[in-house]
Amino acid sequence: MKKSLTGQSSKLDNTEYKIVKTKGRNMKRVVFEVTLPFAIKKKAEYWITSCPPLDLFAQGKNETEAKKNLETTVRLFLTSCFESGVLDSVLKSCGFTVERNIRQAKQDKTASITVPLYLLSPSRCFAECRA
């Protein structure tokens, strides 16, 4: 288990939660991962990537750079939406809905990117369950 900035960390359900001190408060870092389809093609001297569900684009000098730039673009977009309090309405306007009856994740052969979204939560939210 890795140590965080304050030297403390914990693990729950195979996800590591690191304690971070910010503005004098202990916060725990939580990571949400979003997996989205993407497309890539070469145009002139650049590679262009797109994430159709969010209508986002990026470019790079090679495929790896273009994909990395798209991951950064998606992360910044989602972070900005979350911080502005509009993430739910933006996702709904892009056509997203909640799939409620998932029995088993199906293997999708569509090219996809997985983008981590790092959030901080007050440490008190991680108190042990007292039920």
N, C-alpha and C positions, 0 to 999 in steps of 0.2 A: 504494500500500500504506500503510495507516495505521500510525502509531507507537503502541506500547503504553506502559504506565506507565514502563518502563525505557528506552523509546526504541528497542527492537529488535523486529523482527517478521520472520516468514518466511512463505513460501507453498509449499504442497504440494498437488497435485491440486485446484487452484482453491479451497482452504480456507486461510484465513489463521490462522496460529498465533502468538499474541502471547505474548511473554515477560513474566511477571509475577513480581515479587519478593514472596515471602510467607514469613514465619518465617525470614528469612535465606537462603532457597533460591530459585534461579531455577526457575520453573515455566512451562510453556507452557499456554495456554488452548486447549482443544479444545471444539468445539461439535458436539453431536449434535442433530439435528432429528427430531422425532417428529410425524408427520401423523396426526391422528385425526378420525373423524367427530364431528359435534356436531349438536344440534338446538336450536332457539330458538323461544320462543313468548311472547306477551304475556299476563300474568296480572295483572288489576287495573291498578295503576299501574307495575308493574315488568316487565321482560323477564327471563325465566328461560332459562338455557342449560344444556344437559346434555351430558356426554360418556359415552354409554352403555357403551362398552367398559370404562371404568374406574369407572363408577357415580359420577361426580363432577358437581356442580351449582354454578352461580353465578348471580348476578342483577345487574341494572343498571337505571338509569333510562331507558336507551335501548339499542338493539341493539348499538351500537358498544361501549358501556361493559360490557354483559353479556358480549360476546364477549371483550373484553380481560380481564375478571375471570375468565372460564373459563380462558383461556390462563395466567394467573397461578396459578390453582388447580391446573391440571395440572402446571405447572413445579414448584411447591412440593411437590406430592404425589410426583412422580418423584424430586426431589432428596432428600426425606425418606426414601423407600424406598432410594435408592442409599446414602445416608449410614448407614442402619441395616443395610445388607447384606442386604436382603430383596427387592430389585427383581425378581430372577428369580422368586422364589416368588410374589410378588404378581401379576406378569404371567401366570404359569402358572395361578394360581387364578382369574384373570379370563378364562381360556380362550384365552390367546395361545399360539400354537405358531410354530415357524420354518417359513417357506415356502422350500423349498430349490430348487425348479425354476422359477426366474423367468427367462423368456426376454426379455420386454419389459414394462415397466410399462404397464398399461392405464389409460386415462383414466377415472377414476371421477367420476361427476357428483354424488355425495353431497357435501353441504356439509362442509368439513373445516377444521380449524385446524392450523397448524404451530407447534409449541412448541419453542424452543431450550432445550437443557439444557447449561449451561456447566460444564465440568470442568477441573481442573488436573492436569497430568502433569509429572513431573520432566523437566527439559530433556534429561537423558541418554537418555531414551526416544526422542528425535528425532535421534539420531546418524545420520550417513549410512550407507546400506547398504554393507557391505564384502564382499558376496558376489561 
